[in-house]
Amino acid sequence: MNAEKNSQNTSSPNRKPSLETPTEEHSVLFVCLGNICRSPAAEEIFRTIVTRNGDSDRFEIDSAGTYSGHAGDLPDRRMRMAAFGRGYRLTHRARPVRRDDFERFDTIVSMDDSIYESLHRLAPDRRAAERIVRMTDYCRHHAGVRYVPDPYYEGPSGFELVLDLLEDACEGLYDSLRKDMER
């Protein structure tokens, strides 16, 4: 799909794809370590926001991890329960980041600095690395938070904090991408 998009784009070949026309789709990949807590939650929260705003047909949304040890697993039970309490149903199966993700996705969203650096090392070239952003850069109500903490070794409050941060940042990300669509 992005190959078609890029072949139809008449601007600079190094330009990052954006939502320029109403028929264009934008793809977003959320990435954490194991793809069992933060990134699948971000995926579902973002999908819920997109659906609520009537833009489901304009976004491709997925998540992955930099660690492949949980491949095929559902999200952590504690994250599924915390998310369910807020109306989200996490059904994604964990998968590792793949090299082709850097061509397939327009925006790759990192949950913390370690993941951000890992993604930069995995990126095949500078152009691909330019697609990587930090989740917390889109927070509006949690100013000063620099990363989404991994709740895996935390209690219930850790999962709730992560959901608070992701709800805030996903709204900010969606609004940012919508502004690009209106340009």
Disulfide bonds with the S-S distance in Angstrom:
none
